[in-house]
Amino acid sequence: MNKPTVIVIAGPTASGKSKLAVNLAKKINGEIISADSMQIYKDMDIGTAKISTQEMEGIKHYMLDFIRPDERYSVSEYKKQAEKCIDEILDKGKTPIICGGTGLYINSLIYGIEFNKEEIDEEYRNKLNLIAEQGGLENLYNKAIEIDPEAMQKISKNDKKRIIRVLEIYHKTGKTKTEQDIESRKKEVKYEYKVFAINMDRSILYDRINKRVDIMIQEGLIDEVKQILKKYNKFPTAMQGLRI
């Protein structure tokens, strides 16, 4: 039995994913599903480089601008909602195009990863953050390596969020992230994903990123952040994209 085809366009920030996805959608009668963990948030338009209505060029986009910055949103929720969007697009006789740079979101779809929706242990997370602040992130990094050396091969020493996640999974379940990932990929994938990753010279990419930041400042990034801080009291994950 042939599975429905879903196109995936992935790549780093400022690599031209959105423009490519729009051009492709116009050629193959497609609609676009965002795979960006920051562009899901309302009121965060400039800082997340959220695609504008004009840039969409009439192509319908899904999974943008629907969560408040003070709400927590998980990859498990993303996978469920994105698959509903895929089915909706297929029912129209169109081709779904996944576009974004959040690897965890994309992997959850193309590998059929089933994430257990776990309650966050705020006390334990606060404890880990305190250790990082007082003793340095390296202490947590070394502890995570002892627990799950395989997972840590892909995690930077400076990636506080992912280091803490490795420790949280083990604390909550008694299993390593690697063990959990293996168990979560046993379900058959519903679609046939055709994955295309944009690659370009680093110097060109960094120049594009620098220019994008300059444009963000000119368009009012600082005022946008000030307004968000006034409007919302907490940011479980929303401000991580800007490291605020």
trRosetta pair geometry for C-beta under 8 A, 3 or more apart (Angstrom, degrees):
i j d omega theta_ij theta_ji phi_ij phi_ji
2 192 7.6 -51 -176 -15 71 138
3 189 7.7 48 -156 109 165 85
3 190 6.8 155 -151 150 119 41
3 191 5.3 158 158 -145 116 30
3 192 4.3 136 81 -28 111 90
4 86 7.8 141 101 162 135 106
4 90 5.2 -6 -157 -122 158 140
4 96 8.0 62 138 18 119 111
4 190 7.9 -2 41 137 99 84
4 191 5.2 -48 75 -127 83 92
4 192 7.0 -174 86 24 32 82
5 95 6.7 -22 93 -137 96 102
5 191 7.1 120 -128 -179 12 97
5 192 5.2 -38 -101 75 61 100
5 193 8.0 137 -159 -98 56 20
5 194 6.1 14 -167 -12 103 113
6 86 6.0 -25 -102 -138 134 122
6 95 7.6 162 -118 -176 41 75
6 96 4.7 -22 -128 79 91 109
6 97 7.7 175 -173 -89 67 26
6 98 6.4 45 159 -14 109 105
6 109 7.7 -97 110 158 152 127
6 191 4.5 39 -4 147 118 145
6 192 7.1 156 21 75 73 46
6 193 5.2 -30 73 -104 97 67
6 194 7.2 178 84 21 44 73
7 24 6.9 -136 129 142 161 144
7 28 7.8 93 -23 77 149 154
7 30 6.9 -34 33 -127 130 153
7 95 6.3 44 -2 154 111 115
7 96 7.0 -179 32 98 71 56
7 97 4.6 -17 74 -114 109 74
7 98 6.9 -171 96 25 53 70
7 193 7.9 130 -114 -158 12 61
7 194 5.3 -29 -110 68 60 102
7 196 7.2 -8 -172 9 91 110
8 35 7.8 16 -146 -6 94 154
8 97 7.7 166 -86 -164 25 54
8 98 4.4 -13 -112 65 74 111
8 99 7.8 175 -158 -74 47 41
8 106 6.2 103 -161 -148 132 111
8 109 7.7 164 -92 91 129 128
8 110 6.4 -31 -42 -69 162 124
8 193 5.4 21 -15 -173 122 106
8 194 6.7 175 21 82 77 47
8 195 4.4 -17 68 -110 119 69
8 196 6.7 166 87 26 62 63
9 17 5.3 150 130 -154 109 89
9 20 5.8 -178 -160 98 151 117
9 21 5.0 -152 42 -76 150 96
9 24 7.3 166 -54 20 140 152
9 97 6.5 13 -1 179 107 100
9 98 7.0 176 27 88 62 58
9 99 4.7 1 62 -110 105 80
9 196 5.4 -16 -107 72 64 100
9 198 7.2 38 -177 -28 87 101
10 17 7.2 -11 -149 -116 12 132
10 35 7.5 -44 -99 78 86 139
10 100 7.0 -17 -113 77 68 48
10 101 6.5 119 -161 -106 71 49
10 103 7.6 72 -157 -97 134 66
10 106 5.7 30 -91 -106 128 167
10 195 6.6 -3 7 -166 117 96
10 196 7.3 162 26 85 71 47
10 197 4.8 -28 76 -107 95 78
10 198 7.2 -157 94 14 44 76
11 15 4.0 -108 138 78 126 152
11 16 7.6 -19 92 55 150 64
11 17 5.1 -179 49 -69 109 109
11 101 6.2 -63 80 -97 42 96
11 197 5.6 142 -74 -168 77 63
11 198 3.2 -3 -92 48 154 98
11 199 7.1 -137 -125 -57 106 43
12 15 4.9 104 63 -37 70 124
12 101 6.1 76 -135 -135 21 134
12 198 7.4 -114 27 85 67 99
12 205 6.2 36 85 -161 137 138
13 49 7.5 123 -155 27 97 151
13 101 6.0 -120 -61 42 59 176
13 209 6.0 68 106 -106 109 107
13 212 7.6 -142 154 64 103 162
14 49 7.7 -123 -72 -121 73 172
14 205 6.5 130 89 -163 106 71
14 208 4.2 162 152 123 124 109
14 209 4.7 -164 19 -78 155 64
14 212 5.0 -128 -97 -24 124 147
15 101 7.9 127 22 -86 116 124
15 198 4.3 146 145 106 129 135
15 199 8.0 -8 -152 -80 138 14
15 200 6.1 173 -137 11 95 120
15 205 6.4 -10 -89 -122 83 105
15 208 7.5 122 -82 91 36 154
16 19 5.2 -53 -167 45 79 113
16 20 5.6 81 134 -25 89 104
16 198 6.4 -179 61 -148 88 162
17 20 5.9 -68 -152 40 27 110
17 21 6.1 25 157 -21 67 110
17 99 5.3 151 155 -171 107 97
17 100 6.9 147 137 -76 154 16
17 101 6.8 -162 -12 -51 160 92
17 198 6.1 -136 -77 2 78 140
18 21 5.7 -56 -147 35 29 111
18 22 6.4 28 156 -18 64 105
18 51 5.0 -178 -158 -84 143 123
18 55 6.7 23 139 149 127 126
18 99 6.3 113 -98 151 51 138
19 22 5.8 -54 -149 35 31 110
19 23 6.4 28 155 -16 65 108
19 55 7.6 -78 -86 -170 73 103
20 23 5.8 -58 -148 39 30 110
20 24 6.2 28 155 -18 66 109
20 99 7.9 171 77 -128 88 124
20 198 7.1 172 2 -73 160 129
21 24 5.7 -56 -145 39 29 111
21 25 6.1 34 155 -24 65 107
21 32 5.2 84 151 -114 125 129
21 97 5.3 154 -155 137 98 134
21 99 3.9 -21 -79 -87 158 148
22 25 5.7 -52 -146 33 29 113
22 26 6.7 29 155 -19 62 103
22 32 7.1 -41 -79 -42 59 148
22 55 7.1 -131 -56 155 161 71
22 56 6.5 -166 -112 -152 123 34
22 57 5.3 98 180 34 127 120
22 59 5.3 -173 -135 24 77 147
23 26 6.0 -55 -155 32 30 111
23 27 6.7 22 152 -15 63 109
24 27 5.7 -64 -153 38 34 108
24 28 6.1 -12 167 15 73 112
24 30 6.4 -6 120 36 84 144
24 97 6.2 139 96 -115 121 152
25 28 6.8 -75 -131 53 23 81
25 29 7.6 -42 -180 139 57 6
25 30 3.7 -109 -127 74 70 95
25 31 6.4 90 -147 -82 126 20
25 32 5.7 -71 -69 -47 146 97
25 59 4.5 77 106 -136 145 142
25 95 7.7 -159 -124 74 64 96
25 97 5.6 -112 -77 12 95 148
26 30 8.0 -56 -14 40 25 84
26 57 6.9 -38 -64 114 128 128
26 59 6.6 -94 -59 -69 77 119
28 95 5.2 -26 128 33 113 146
29 93 7.6 -27 137 119 134 82
29 94 5.2 -128 140 -127 86 81
29 95 6.3 101 86 9 70 93
30 59 7.4 15 91 -150 72 121
30 89 7.6 27 -162 -177 61 132
30 94 5.7 138 -121 171 31 99
30 95 4.0 -51 -98 74 93 91
30 96 6.9 155 -157 -93 95 4
30 97 4.6 62 160 -22 139 114
31 59 6.4 173 -123 -179 55 84
31 60 4.6 -14 -139 70 115 98
31 61 7.5 -165 -179 -81 81 29
31 62 7.0 64 143 -16 109 105
31 89 4.8 -148 54 -122 118 119
31 92 7.5 49 -7 60 135 144
31 94 5.4 60 -5 124 97 145
31 95 7.7 159 21 75 60 48
31 96 6.6 -31 68 -110 79 52
31 97 6.9 -178 86 24 30 89
32 59 5.9 58 -2 138 110 119
32 60 7.2 176 33 94 72 52
32 61 4.9 -23 78 -110 103 73
32 62 7.0 -175 98 21 51 75
32 97 4.9 -37 -104 76 67 102
32 98 7.9 134 -160 -103 62 14
32 99 5.3 -19 -160 13 110 124
33 61 7.6 151 -94 -163 24 59
33 62 4.6 -24 -110 66 71 110
33 63 5.4 56 -167 12 75 124
33 82 5.6 106 169 -146 140 89
33 85 4.9 129 -105 114 124 140
33 86 6.8 -43 -33 -66 157 72
33 89 7.5 -108 -43 -25 109 144
33 96 6.0 5 -6 -168 119 101
33 97 6.9 167 21 80 73 47
33 98 5.2 -31 72 -104 101 62
33 99 7.2 144 70 21 48 72
34 39 5.5 -101 175 90 149 129
34 40 7.3 -178 99 -69 128 71
34 61 6.3 47 -38 -180 100 105
34 62 6.7 -155 10 86 78 54
34 63 4.4 -147 52 89 89 100
34 64 5.1 96 -4 -64 149 86
34 99 6.3 -44 -111 73 46 80
34 100 5.4 90 -177 -67 60 123
35 63 7.6 35 -69 103 40 148
35 82 7.4 45 -91 -116 84 146
35 98 5.2 44 -32 178 125 97
35 99 6.4 174 19 81 91 26
35 100 2.9 -163 70 45 71 132
35 101 7.4 153 99 16 90 26
35 102 5.4 -143 148 49 77 92
35 105 4.3 172 -164 109 89 127
35 106 5.1 70 171 -65 154 81
35 109 7.7 -94 -106 5 130 136
36 39 3.9 41 94 19 125 113
36 40 7.1 -176 91 -27 71 75
36 48 7.0 122 145 177 131 113
36 64 8.0 31 54 -101 111 82
36 100 4.2 -146 -48 -139 70 115
36 101 6.3 36 -103 36 85 74
36 102 5.6 145 -125 -15 30 110
36 105 7.6 -95 -35 32 13 160
37 40 6.6 -36 -162 5 32 115
37 73 8.0 175 -158 92 81 114
37 78 7.7 -57 -104 -79 79 154
37 102 4.2 120 -20 -106 96 151
37 104 7.5 31 -60 58 135 107
37 105 6.1 -169 -62 -38 89 126
37 237 7.6 -72 160 146 112 126
37 241 7.3 -180 92 -72 86 112
38 41 6.3 -48 -176 15 50 112
38 44 6.5 -101 169 123 88 139
38 47 7.8 -101 162 113 132 90
38 48 4.3 -166 123 -121 110 118
38 238 7.3 106 -136 -156 73 56
38 240 7.7 -136 -88 72 105 76
38 241 3.5 50 -99 -68 144 156
39 44 7.7 -141 -113 96 37 101
39 48 4.8 168 -81 147 68 134
39 49 7.8 -62 -82 73 113 61
39 50 4.9 143 -135 -103 100 88
39 51 7.8 35 -151 7 145 78
39 64 5.4 -39 145 -128 103 83
39 65 7.2 -44 166 -42 71 65
39 100 7.7 -138 32 -119 128 115
40 63 6.3 -46 -101 171 90 77
40 64 6.9 -120 -103 -127 39 28
40 65 7.3 -138 -170 -27 27 20
40 66 6.2 -56 -170 47 75 79
40 67 4.8 23 139 21 100 117
40 73 6.2 -126 113 99 149 167
40 78 7.7 -95 -78 -101 151 105
41 44 4.5 27 95 28 113 126
41 48 7.1 149 51 -38 100 155
41 65 7.4 -15 94 -112 24 41
41 67 5.4 -56 -98 79 55 88
41 68 7.2 26 -148 166 80 12
41 69 4.9 62 -164 -81 128 74
41 238 4.9 104 -104 -134 156 110
42 65 5.5 77 -94 -163 63 69
42 66 7.1 105 -53 -57 93 6
42 67 6.7 -161 -8 75 84 35
42 68 5.7 -26 37 -100 117 48
42 69 6.9 -113 61 -26 71 79
43 69 6.4 -75 62 -20 113 119
43 224 7.6 162 164 -169 75 90
43 227 7.1 -135 -174 111 117 108
43 228 5.5 146 130 -97 122 93
43 231 6.7 -116 -156 68 169 156
44 47 5.5 -63 -168 59 85 107
44 48 5.0 68 134 -13 99 120
44 50 7.2 120 106 -33 64 127
44 69 6.3 111 -34 -79 120 119
44 224 7.3 110 -126 159 46 121
44 228 6.6 47 -78 -94 83 145
44 238 6.6 -171 -39 -179 153 107
44 241 7.6 103 167 58 142 137
45 48 6.7 -75 -141 44 12 94
45 50 4.6 -83 -143 40 60 126
45 65 7.8 23 -87 -95 88 114
45 224 6.9 -128 49 -138 79 143
46 49 7.6 17 178 -73 31 40
46 50 7.8 -46 -39 23 18 91
46 216 5.3 126 164 -149 97 83
46 219 5.2 -175 -128 101 123 117
46 220 6.1 -152 -64 76 166 75
46 221 4.8 -147 123 -91 128 69
46 224 4.8 -176 35 -19 121 162
47 216 6.6 88 -96 -162 44 132
47 221 5.5 110 -75 -144 79 98
47 224 6.0 -162 -23 101 102 136
47 225 6.6 89 -60 -67 142 92
47 241 6.9 120 137 105 103 113
47 242 5.1 -27 -178 -74 130 128
48 241 5.9 22 -100 131 88 158
49 212 6.5 -10 -94 -175 133 127
49 216 7.3 -73 -74 -82 81 114
50 64 6.5 123 -155 -162 109 116
50 65 6.8 82 -159 -59 148 103
51 55 4.8 -127 -167 89 85 126
51 56 5.9 104 140 -65 119 80
51 61 6.6 162 74 -78 133 168
51 64 7.3 -76 46 -118 95 156
52 55 4.6 94 53 8 78 102
52 56 7.1 -130 98 -13 44 84
53 56 5.6 -48 -154 22 34 117
54 57 7.6 30 163 -63 41 55
56 59 5.3 -140 174 55 80 75
56 60 7.7 53 178 -90 128 13
56 61 5.7 -106 -121 -19 124 117
61 64 5.4 19 128 0 117 134
62 82 7.7 134 116 -123 122 60
62 85 4.2 139 147 -144 162 142
62 88 7.9 135 -91 65 151 131
62 89 7.8 -110 -17 -51 142 116
63 66 7.2 -90 -146 18 33 127
63 78 7.4 69 -146 -146 131 85
63 81 6.6 130 -98 119 102 116
63 82 6.1 10 -70 -92 147 82
63 85 6.4 -79 -35 -35 102 163
67 71 5.2 -124 -177 72 94 124
67 73 5.0 -26 -138 -56 164 142
67 238 8.0 -160 111 -89 107 110
68 71 4.6 92 63 -7 85 108
68 232 7.1 161 167 -103 99 129
69 228 6.1 36 22 -163 168 113
69 232 5.1 -129 79 -15 109 174
69 235 5.5 -26 158 -116 99 91
69 238 3.6 152 -150 151 81 176
69 239 7.2 64 -170 -46 118 77
70 232 4.4 -164 -49 -158 110 116
70 233 6.4 48 -115 49 137 66
70 234 5.0 87 -141 67 94 75
70 235 6.4 -72 -97 -83 54 47
70 236 7.3 88 -169 -5 39 88
70 238 7.4 -50 -53 1 29 140
71 236 7.2 -65 127 25 20 124
72 120 7.3 -117 -151 -13 164 138
72 236 4.1 -48 -85 96 88 163
72 237 6.3 93 -131 -1 66 108
73 77 5.7 -107 -164 68 74 138
73 78 7.0 82 156 -53 103 91
73 237 6.8 -114 43 53 76 135
74 77 4.8 103 59 5 78 97
74 78 7.1 -134 104 -4 46 86
74 115 7.0 -155 153 113 116 140
74 117 6.2 141 72 -123 163 84
75 78 5.2 -48 -147 34 40 118
75 79 6.3 45 154 -25 68 100
75 104 5.2 -82 -104 140 144 112
75 105 6.2 -141 -132 -87 93 59
75 108 5.3 -179 167 -60 108 150
75 115 5.6 90 88 -5 98 164
76 79 6.0 -50 -151 30 29 111
76 80 6.8 25 154 -14 61 106
76 108 7.8 -151 -87 -148 36 144
76 114 8.0 46 -123 -174 94 47
76 115 4.0 -125 -76 81 95 111
76 116 7.3 -76 -88 93 146 10
76 117 4.9 -142 86 -76 161 84
77 80 6.0 -58 -152 37 33 109
77 81 6.2 21 158 -10 68 112
77 117 7.6 75 -48 -104 81 119
78 81 6.1 -68 -147 44 28 103
78 82 5.8 25 160 -20 69 113
78 105 5.3 -74 138 -126 151 97
78 108 6.7 98 88 68 105 154
79 82 5.9 -56 -139 38 24 109
79 83 6.3 23 162 -18 62 109
79 105 7.7 -167 -67 -149 70 60
79 108 4.3 -109 -81 145 117 126
79 109 6.3 -174 -128 -70 84 69
79 113 7.3 -128 -95 74 153 78
79 115 7.0 142 8 19 141 106
80 83 6.2 -61 -152 35 25 108
80 84 6.8 26 151 -19 61 105
81 84 5.6 -52 -153 33 36 114
81 85 6.6 37 149 -19 66 103
82 85 5.5 -52 -152 35 36 114
82 86 6.4 43 148 -24 66 100
82 98 7.4 46 -171 -111 127 110
82 105 7.4 126 -45 -177 156 98
82 109 6.1 -76 109 -82 139 125
83 86 5.3 -42 -146 30 38 118
83 87 6.6 39 154 -17 64 101
83 109 7.2 176 -69 -120 86 95
83 190 7.0 78 -145 44 120 146
84 87 5.8 -54 -151 37 32 110
84 88 6.4 36 149 -22 65 106
85 88 5.5 -52 -147 34 34 115
85 89 6.4 32 155 -18 66 104
85 96 7.2 120 122 -128 84 124
86 89 6.0 -59 -152 36 29 108
86 90 6.3 26 153 -16 65 109
86 96 4.6 -7 -130 -84 72 170
86 191 6.6 -93 171 -50 147 153
87 90 5.7 -55 -144 40 32 111
87 91 6.2 38 155 -25 65 105
88 91 5.8 -53 -150 31 28 114
88 92 7.0 26 151 -17 59 104
89 92 5.8 -58 -160 32 35 111
89 94 5.0 -84 -179 79 83 103
89 95 7.2 -24 147 107 119 13
89 96 4.3 124 79 -76 147 87
90 93 7.7 52 179 -70 37 18
90 94 7.3 -115 -89 62 24 59
90 96 6.5 -41 -49 -25 82 109
96 191 8.0 -44 56 -150 132 162
98 106 6.5 133 141 -117 135 85
98 109 6.5 -178 -99 78 162 163
98 193 7.8 -18 21 -138 134 110
100 105 6.4 -19 96 81 141 136
100 106 6.7 -168 75 -57 97 103
102 105 4.1 52 98 12 112 116
102 106 6.7 155 87 -12 61 87
103 106 5.7 -61 -146 42 34 108
103 107 5.8 32 159 -20 71 110
104 107 5.8 -52 -139 39 28 111
104 108 6.4 38 157 -29 61 103
105 108 5.9 -53 -154 25 27 114
105 109 7.2 16 153 -10 59 105
106 109 6.1 -66 -162 38 34 105
106 110 6.1 7 160 -2 74 113
106 195 7.9 96 177 -125 123 118
107 110 6.2 -64 -130 47 31 94
107 111 5.3 -5 -178 14 71 119
107 113 6.2 28 131 -6 85 136
108 111 7.2 -59 -118 53 11 88
108 113 4.6 -89 -126 56 56 107
108 115 6.8 -40 -125 -19 118 115
109 112 7.6 12 180 -70 24 41
109 191 7.9 -16 172 48 96 120
109 193 6.9 122 125 -85 98 143
110 189 7.0 2 -178 -130 33 147
110 193 4.4 -99 -119 59 92 168
110 195 6.3 24 -115 -66 153 127
111 185 5.3 -43 159 -125 106 112
111 189 7.0 -110 -170 -77 13 122
112 185 6.4 104 77 -146 83 61
112 187 5.0 -136 151 87 122 89
112 188 6.6 -140 -130 125 174 17
112 189 4.0 -136 -46 -85 120 72
112 190 7.3 134 -103 -6 111 71
113 181 7.2 -36 -129 -146 122 68
113 184 4.7 37 -160 132 78 115
113 185 5.6 -28 -96 -82 70 75
114 184 4.9 -154 56 -158 65 80
114 185 7.9 -172 14 -68 77 28
114 186 7.9 -50 19 44 120 78
114 187 5.7 76 -32 7 122 134
115 184 6.3 28 -76 -143 47 143
116 184 7.9 -118 -17 -98 78 112
118 172 5.8 60 -173 165 147 156
118 173 7.9 -85 -100 -53 148 104
120 125 6.4 -6 175 -24 103 142
120 168 7.8 -25 -140 -162 71 142
121 124 4.0 26 116 24 119 115
121 125 6.2 149 89 -18 66 87
121 168 6.9 178 41 -146 104 97
121 171 6.9 -109 47 114 152 125
121 172 6.4 -169 -13 -85 125 100
122 125 5.6 -57 -143 40 32 112
122 126 6.1 35 157 -21 67 106
123 126 5.9 -55 -148 35 27 110
123 127 6.5 31 150 -23 61 106
124 127 5.4 -52 -151 32 34 117
124 128 6.6 33 152 -18 65 102
124 168 6.7 132 112 -116 124 80
124 171 5.7 160 -173 139 154 158
125 128 5.8 -54 -151 35 33 110
125 129 6.4 33 152 -18 66 106
125 164 6.6 67 -136 175 79 130
125 168 6.6 15 -83 -94 86 123
126 129 5.6 -53 -147 37 33 112
126 130 6.3 37 152 -23 65 104
127 130 5.7 -54 -151 32 30 113
127 131 6.6 32 150 -20 63 103
128 131 5.6 -50 -150 32 35 113
128 132 6.5 35 151 -19 65 104
128 140 6.1 79 -165 -112 95 133
128 164 5.1 126 129 -128 147 102
128 167 6.1 147 -111 90 142 145
128 168 7.6 -83 -16 -61 158 87
129 132 5.6 -53 -150 36 34 113
129 133 6.3 31 153 -18 66 107
129 164 7.4 15 -64 -104 71 145
130 133 5.7 -55 -146 38 32 110
130 134 6.0 9 163 -2 68 114
131 134 6.4 -67 -136 48 23 95
131 135 5.3 -32 -174 36 65 116
131 139 5.9 -117 160 91 107 130
131 140 6.0 122 104 -61 120 101
132 135 7.3 -59 -99 59 12 74
132 136 6.9 -48 -157 135 47 15
132 137 4.7 30 -146 -89 98 67
132 139 7.4 -156 -94 54 49 99
132 140 5.5 -24 -79 -11 92 135
132 160 6.2 73 -152 -135 159 116
132 164 7.8 -56 -42 -71 140 110
135 139 4.6 10 119 -9 119 153
136 139 5.6 111 76 -9 79 95
137 140 5.6 -55 -163 39 53 109
137 141 6.0 58 141 -26 77 106
137 157 7.2 121 112 163 113 72
137 158 7.0 80 99 -123 155 42
137 160 5.7 -90 -125 -95 132 92
137 163 6.9 107 -175 61 100 163
138 141 5.2 -53 -144 37 36 118
138 142 6.2 36 158 -20 69 103
138 157 6.7 9 -102 -170 73 111
139 142 6.1 -55 -149 35 27 107
139 143 6.5 26 152 -17 61 108
140 143 5.6 -56 -148 38 34 113
140 144 6.2 35 153 -21 67 106
140 160 7.7 60 78 -137 146 71
140 163 5.2 95 124 143 112 126
140 164 6.7 -15 176 -78 145 67
140 167 6.5 -76 -163 -34 97 148
141 144 5.8 -56 -150 35 28 111
141 145 6.6 32 151 -22 63 103
141 152 7.5 120 -168 -149 72 126
141 157 5.2 28 -130 -139 161 72
141 163 5.5 -59 -89 -131 66 140
142 145 5.6 -49 -150 30 34 115
142 146 6.8 38 151 -20 63 100
143 146 5.8 -51 -156 31 35 113
143 147 6.6 27 150 -14 65 108
143 167 6.5 38 109 -98 115 120
144 147 5.7 -59 -149 40 35 109
144 148 6.4 -41 177 47 71 89
144 151 7.7 -90 166 87 103 109
144 152 5.4 139 122 -86 101 125
144 155 7.5 -57 126 81 144 148
144 163 5.2 -133 -22 -158 160 78
144 166 4.4 75 -147 91 116 136
144 167 5.6 -85 -88 -54 92 89
145 148 7.6 -95 -132 67 18 48
145 149 5.4 45 -170 -100 67 72
145 152 4.8 -114 -96 79 67 171
146 149 7.6 33 -92 -56 10 87
147 166 6.6 146 83 149 125 104
147 167 6.9 129 27 -102 160 61
147 170 5.0 -60 -174 -68 141 168
147 176 6.1 166 150 -111 85 98
148 151 4.2 6 138 27 120 115
148 152 6.0 134 97 -22 76 93
148 166 5.4 -140 49 -166 132 116
148 170 6.9 -153 -30 -59 115 127
148 176 4.0 147 -95 -158 111 116
148 177 5.3 79 -178 30 169 89
148 178 5.5 170 -157 -5 110 103
149 152 5.7 -65 -144 41 32 112
149 153 7.0 52 155 -41 64 90
150 153 6.1 -39 -166 3 33 115
150 176 7.7 85 45 140 104 143
150 178 4.6 54 77 -88 124 150
151 154 6.7 -71 -177 37 44 99
151 155 6.7 23 140 -12 75 121
151 166 5.6 162 108 -115 138 120
151 176 6.6 -167 -11 164 129 105
151 177 4.4 69 -99 73 161 118
151 178 4.9 -136 -48 -51 97 89
151 181 7.7 151 -96 -8 108 135
152 155 5.1 -69 -141 43 49 110
152 163 7.9 51 -118 -114 96 76
152 166 6.7 39 -71 -113 86 170
155 159 5.3 -123 -171 62 84 134
155 162 4.8 -154 -131 115 119 127
155 163 6.1 148 154 -72 138 69
155 166 7.1 -102 -17 -35 169 135
156 159 4.3 105 58 -18 89 104
156 162 7.9 85 39 55 72 129
159 162 4.4 -3 136 36 120 110
159 163 5.9 141 92 -24 73 90
160 163 5.8 -60 -143 37 28 112
160 164 6.2 25 162 -16 66 109
161 164 6.2 -63 -154 38 24 107
161 165 6.4 27 150 -24 62 108
161 240 6.3 55 -71 -148 146 143
162 165 5.3 -47 -145 31 37 118
162 166 6.8 45 154 -24 64 96
163 166 6.0 -51 -160 27 32 111
163 167 6.9 23 148 -9 63 106
164 167 5.7 -60 -153 41 38 110
164 168 6.0 40 150 -24 71 108
165 168 5.5 -53 -142 36 32 113
165 169 6.4 36 159 -23 65 102
165 177 7.2 68 124 -93 90 137
166 169 6.2 -54 -153 30 26 110
166 170 6.8 18 154 -10 60 108
166 176 7.7 -1 -164 -162 87 75
166 177 5.0 -75 -122 -20 73 134
167 170 6.0 -61 -152 40 32 107
167 171 6.1 32 153 -20 68 111
168 171 5.6 -57 -143 39 30 112
168 172 5.9 22 161 -15 67 113
169 172 6.0 -62 -143 41 25 105
169 173 5.9 -25 176 24 65 115
169 175 6.9 -64 151 83 96 74
169 176 7.1 63 107 -173 118 26
169 177 4.9 101 63 -77 158 78
169 180 5.9 -100 -174 -7 133 154
170 173 7.0 -74 -123 56 19 79
170 174 6.9 47 -168 -120 56 14
170 175 6.9 -132 -111 77 56 30
170 176 5.9 9 -87 -101 102 49
170 177 7.5 -64 -45 -31 85 72
173 180 6.7 85 79 -81 162 121
175 179 4.4 -117 -177 86 104 130
175 180 5.3 125 112 -56 123 87
175 183 7.8 -14 170 3 159 140
176 179 4.7 100 54 6 79 100
176 180 6.9 -143 95 -3 43 87
177 180 5.5 -56 -147 39 34 113
177 181 6.2 39 153 -25 67 104
178 181 5.8 -52 -148 32 29 112
178 182 6.7 29 154 -19 62 103
179 182 5.9 -55 -153 33 32 111
179 183 6.5 26 154 -14 65 109
180 183 5.8 -59 -149 40 32 109
180 184 6.0 28 156 -22 67 113
181 184 5.8 -61 -143 36 28 110
181 185 6.6 19 162 -20 63 112
182 185 6.4 -70 -154 32 26 106
183 186 6.5 -32 -171 -18 40 116
189 192 8.0 113 112 -84 117 36
189 193 7.2 -71 164 -7 145 106
200 204 5.3 -86 149 80 116 124
200 205 5.3 141 85 -58 106 99
201 204 4.4 79 72 9 96 108
201 205 6.8 -170 90 -10 47 88
202 205 5.4 -58 -144 39 34 112
202 206 6.0 32 160 -19 70 106
203 206 6.0 -51 -142 37 28 108
203 207 6.4 31 154 -20 61 107
204 207 5.8 -57 -152 35 30 112
204 208 6.5 30 151 -19 65 106
205 208 5.7 -57 -152 35 32 111
205 209 6.4 32 151 -19 66 105
206 209 5.5 -50 -146 35 35 113
206 210 6.3 38 154 -20 66 104
207 210 5.8 -52 -148 35 31 112
207 211 6.4 30 154 -16 63 106
208 211 5.8 -56 -148 39 31 110
208 212 6.3 35 152 -24 64 106
209 212 5.5 -53 -149 33 32 114
209 213 6.6 33 153 -20 65 102
210 213 5.8 -52 -151 32 32 111
210 214 6.7 34 151 -18 63 104
211 214 5.6 -51 -152 34 35 115
211 215 6.5 36 151 -19 66 104
212 215 5.6 -55 -151 36 33 112
212 216 6.4 40 149 -24 66 103
213 216 5.5 -49 -149 31 34 116
213 217 6.6 35 153 -19 65 101
214 217 5.9 -53 -154 33 31 110
214 218 6.5 30 150 -16 64 108
215 218 5.6 -57 -149 39 34 113
215 219 6.1 27 155 -17 68 111
216 219 5.9 -62 -144 41 28 106
216 221 4.2 45 152 -55 92 133
217 221 5.3 -55 -90 27 40 117
217 222 6.8 38 -138 -21 72 98
220 223 4.5 -44 -174 43 94 115
220 224 5.7 105 124 -30 87 93
221 224 5.5 -56 -149 33 32 115
221 225 6.5 29 157 -18 67 103
222 225 6.0 -54 -152 35 31 109
222 226 6.5 33 150 -19 64 106
223 226 5.5 -52 -147 36 35 115
223 227 6.3 35 155 -20 66 105
224 227 5.9 -58 -152 36 29 110
224 228 6.5 29 152 -19 64 106
225 228 5.7 -54 -148 35 33 112
225 229 6.3 32 155 -18 66 106
225 242 7.1 -154 -102 140 121 167
225 244 6.7 -180 -150 -94 124 161
226 229 5.9 -57 -149 37 29 110
226 230 6.5 28 152 -19 64 107
227 230 5.7 -56 -150 36 32 112
227 231 6.1 25 156 -18 67 113
228 231 5.8 -62 -142 39 29 107
228 232 6.1 -22 176 24 68 110
229 232 7.2 -72 -123 56 19 76
232 235 6.5 89 118 -67 129 84
232 238 8.0 6 107 59 164 152
235 238 4.5 -100 -157 51 96 97
235 239 4.3 47 142 -7 152 108
235 244 7.6 13 83 88 163 101
237 240 5.5 -41 -171 2 61 123
238 241 7.5 -49 171 12 43 103
239 242 5.7 -63 -168 51 67 97
239 243 7.7 -87 146 54 81 6
239 244 4.1 -87 -180 64 120 96
240 243 6.8 31 -164 -80 41 42
